[in-house]
Amino acid sequence: MKKQAFFSRPPEEPSHIAGLQSDKFRAQHRIFHCPPTESKEYSQVPFDLIPISHNHHYSHEIDTTSTKRVHAQGLGPVAVYKKFPRFWRSTPRVQLQATFLLLMMGLLSITLALALCSGSALFPGLSTTTVSVVAGAEVYNTFDGPGFPACNAVSHVYRPSTVDEMVEIVKNASSQGIPVRASGNAHMWYDTMCSDDPETIIIKTDAVNRISDLELNDGVGSVMIEAGATFPQVAQWLHDHGAALGYTLVNWNITMAGAIAMGAHRSSLREDSQVSAAALAMDIINGKGELIHIEKDDSDTWLAATTSLGLLGIIARVKFAVQADYKVYANQTILDEDEVLGLNGDYDIFEEVSPYVTANYWWWPGQKKFHLRTYGVVPIETSGNAFQSTFSVTPFEGDTARNLLNAGQNLSLPNFVSEGIFFGLWSAPNFHDKQTDLPLLFWPVKGWSYDVLIGGLYPNQLPEWDYDLHGKTLELAVPVTQGQALLKRVRELFDEAAADGKAVTATYRSGINIKFGKPFDSFLGQTTERVGDVQADWSKGALMFDFPSFVPTTGDHHRYNEEWYAKLATTLINEFPVRPHWTKNTRSIFQQALKNLDQDSITRFSQVRKEFDPDGTFKSIVGEIIGVMD
Ligand SMILES: Cc1cc2nc3c(=O)[nH]c(=O)nc-3n(C[C@H](O)[C@H](O)[C@H](O)COP(=O)(O)OP(=O)(O)OC[C@H]3O[C@@H](n4cnc5c(N)ncnc54)[C@H](O)[C@@H]3O)c2cc1C
């Protein structure tokens, strides 16, 4: 008896199953449900089924001796097969031709399988030494790992090492109608990177990371970076060459191209802080696999490319503005919540934040306090080697925090205790001296620009998610002039939860992050001044309400008073003209917030998208929700 063993998904991945059951997928595939621990017989099933999904945890065994019957014994809830072509049930002659065709395809499959094993994958033009491949329909996870999908099902992950190889992969994929998404380091929160098409391939860009062509005259200039170069890589390279990035930064180990694609930003009302504001030119691999060079100008193409959501294609290279290296200080003060909310008299958030090159608040609702963090430039000869870390955690800290926060899954009090501890820790500088690795104890701290503005990981420490400290987040931008009103509304919702006996608070080590963005014009950016039916004045910039919260590792992973988080999001979307951050929100948030976006900008974006990618090779869930894939 010929047996074919393959694997299906574990039952605890309902989002994946939902993805496999999309209308389009169901139209193309036949799906057999195989309940856990039972065995089932399926009749009238053709023998040359193609198993689509697999996973290392669960298996089905298929008896393929019969063309009429498949015996599936499995532990997973679904086994999925490509629909058998109609002509198989046709005349004997056609069947003969089909058999010949299938034999040829079988031979081809073996050849391809061998190619896969040797690392060259589906695309023979690529060098076997430089392209590594992960094959099979798998979840592609975010930085948070298993349980946190960025794409629910992808068929391959390619890791090329040159722009030419990326071009080749896109060319081959698009000619076969295979969807493609680029990924840097998967530093995003939800399953919105790809569409739900399990044929999707990922081009992981991190090995395409050359940095070159630095030009610096009279303190300003540019540098050329490739798709996978991360902020810390570029910052270190520039520092070694006497140059630096400005304030168009994001936290952590993120690719600059990925940040440009998604309209990511730091926090400033005075300086440009959306990363794409510093892009001067880009090379984009379009839907035909052509490398298109575009330069900064007033065109619709540039307005689309500066928050492209990856829908124009893969940003392969960026010419990025830089400046002479500089030093900065960081300072932090504690404010009463009533003061920031304007309950003790006038408090103008714009006036407080706009003087600084970068500034943000961290809100601790359980403590009724805010931290205000501010940064400014100091003379280059100023001493100090401060190095910031937002995410470094020792094993003791990680384990203690996880245990405490898990205790708050079904009880409110432990969450308030955790928040109190986090607030105390966050009041001291989250900085070490870069040379000695000793903690800095007093504000302000000073050092080289990138080290102070962003920094990285302390030696011998791991980021918090490596201790199973994972989060969900919600990030919405509101005109800064309505920022205080939004924060007051959030306070009302906190109070309502407390009155209902289910008090909620901040469960993330840095509280609720309140950031800011100077206006920057791109069709889909969070800080554009373009408005549609929902009128609002964005001319003074935006306040971003970024509310990360701990996801318990226990039970069904719900957060305490889970339904309150949905109520919070819906209330803010309905009562304020808020716009979503493109990688920090769920599908539901995008659907709800769509009414706040400018339809004219969406239409013009859509036209540019069609020019770059007429067949929708780079489709994504976000693109589908906002209606630009038609
Ligand atoms: C710990 C952490 C801190 C963060 N801090 C900030 C912050 O301070 N400010 C902020 O605004 N955001 C922040 N983010 C969000 C982050 O900036 C974005 O999610 C960013 O897009 C992630 O970049 P990545 O390189 O990891 O890309 P991925 O997460 O791999 O991809 C994100 C999206 O960009 C697309 N994409 C990636 N590379 C390319 C490319 N070369 N061409 C076209 N499309 C591409 C992908 O297809 C996907 O849709 C943070 C995220 C994390 C996890």
PDBQT file of the ligand as one rigid body, heavy atoms in Angstrom, charges set to zero:
ROOT
HETATM    1  C1  LIG A 701       9.139  46.690  18.762  1.00  0.00    +0.000 C 
HETATM    2  C2  LIG A 701       8.577  47.561  17.689  1.00  0.00    +0.000 A 
HETATM    3  C3  LIG A 701       8.749  48.942  17.739  1.00  0.00    +0.000 A 
HETATM    4  C4  LIG A 701       8.182  49.748  16.746  1.00  0.00    +0.000 A 
HETATM    5  N1  LIG A 701       8.345  51.093  16.830  1.00  0.00    +0.000 NA
HETATM    6  C5  LIG A 701       7.708  51.886  15.943  1.00  0.00    +0.000 A 
HETATM    7  C6  LIG A 701       7.796  53.302  16.037  1.00  0.00    +0.000 A 
HETATM    8  O1  LIG A 701       8.495  53.839  16.893  1.00  0.00    +0.000 OA
HETATM    9  N2  LIG A 701       7.100  54.028  15.139  1.00  0.00    +0.000 N 
HETATM   10  C7  LIG A 701       6.345  53.456  14.152  1.00  0.00    +0.000 A 
HETATM   11  O2  LIG A 701       5.713  54.161  13.376  1.00  0.00    +0.000 OA
HETATM   12  N3  LIG A 701       6.294  52.116  14.005  1.00  0.00    +0.000 NA
HETATM   13  C8  LIG A 701       6.941  51.346  14.888  1.00  0.00    +0.000 A 
HETATM   14  N4  LIG A 701       6.856  49.987  14.741  1.00  0.00    +0.000 N 
HETATM   15  C9  LIG A 701       6.183  49.445  13.550  1.00  0.00    +0.000 C 
HETATM   16  C10 LIG A 701       7.207  49.277  12.439  1.00  0.00    +0.000 C 
HETATM   17  O3  LIG A 701       7.886  50.467  12.186  1.00  0.00    +0.000 OA
HETATM   18  C11 LIG A 701       6.515  48.860  11.134  1.00  0.00    +0.000 C 
HETATM   19  O4  LIG A 701       5.675  47.792  11.374  1.00  0.00    +0.000 OA
HETATM   20  C12 LIG A 701       7.516  48.509  10.041  1.00  0.00    +0.000 C 
HETATM   21  O5  LIG A 701       6.843  48.463   8.813  1.00  0.00    +0.000 OA
HETATM   22  C13 LIG A 701       8.173  47.176  10.306  1.00  0.00    +0.000 C 
HETATM   23  O6  LIG A 701       9.264  47.043   9.432  1.00  0.00    +0.000 OA
HETATM   24  P1  LIG A 701       9.904  45.646   9.072  1.00  0.00    +0.000 P 
HETATM   25  O7  LIG A 701      11.147  46.010   8.381  1.00  0.00    +0.000 OA
HETATM   26  O8  LIG A 701      10.051  44.735  10.221  1.00  0.00    +0.000 OA
HETATM   27  O9  LIG A 701       8.829  45.139   8.038  1.00  0.00    +0.000 OA
HETATM   28  P2  LIG A 701       7.806  43.922   8.142  1.00  0.00    +0.000 P 
HETATM   29  O10 LIG A 701       7.159  43.930   9.486  1.00  0.00    +0.000 OA
HETATM   30  O11 LIG A 701       8.472  42.706   7.704  1.00  0.00    +0.000 OA
HETATM   31  O12 LIG A 701       6.732  44.403   7.078  1.00  0.00    +0.000 OA
HETATM   32  C14 LIG A 701       5.789  45.393   7.409  1.00  0.00    +0.000 C 
HETATM   33  C15 LIG A 701       5.014  45.752   6.144  1.00  0.00    +0.000 C 
HETATM   34  O13 LIG A 701       5.881  46.441   5.255  1.00  0.00    +0.000 OA
HETATM   35  C16 LIG A 701       5.967  45.750   4.007  1.00  0.00    +0.000 C 
HETATM   36  N5  LIG A 701       7.364  45.836   3.583  1.00  0.00    +0.000 N 
HETATM   37  C17 LIG A 701       8.463  45.473   4.294  1.00  0.00    +0.000 A 
HETATM   38  N6  LIG A 701       9.569  45.733   3.595  1.00  0.00    +0.000 NA
HETATM   39  C18 LIG A 701       9.185  46.261   2.406  1.00  0.00    +0.000 A 
HETATM   40  C19 LIG A 701       9.868  46.706   1.251  1.00  0.00    +0.000 A 
HETATM   41  N7  LIG A 701      11.198  46.681   1.163  1.00  0.00    +0.000 N 
HETATM   42  N8  LIG A 701       9.140  47.175   0.220  1.00  0.00    +0.000 NA
HETATM   43  C20 LIG A 701       7.776  47.209   0.276  1.00  0.00    +0.000 A 
HETATM   44  N9  LIG A 701       7.080  46.786   1.344  1.00  0.00    +0.000 NA
HETATM   45  C21 LIG A 701       7.768  46.329   2.410  1.00  0.00    +0.000 A 
HETATM   46  C22 LIG A 701       5.544  44.328   4.329  1.00  0.00    +0.000 C 
HETATM   47  O14 LIG A 701       5.044  43.648   3.209  1.00  0.00    +0.000 OA
HETATM   48  C23 LIG A 701       4.493  44.541   5.388  1.00  0.00    +0.000 C 
HETATM   49  O15 LIG A 701       3.257  44.848   4.817  1.00  0.00    +0.000 OA
HETATM   50  C24 LIG A 701       7.440  49.166  15.691  1.00  0.00    +0.000 A 
HETATM   51  C25 LIG A 701       7.305  47.781  15.630  1.00  0.00    +0.000 A 
HETATM   52  C26 LIG A 701       7.850  46.990  16.633  1.00  0.00    +0.000 A 
HETATM   53  C27 LIG A 701       7.634  45.523  16.577  1.00  0.00    +0.000 C 
ENDROOT
TORSDOF 0
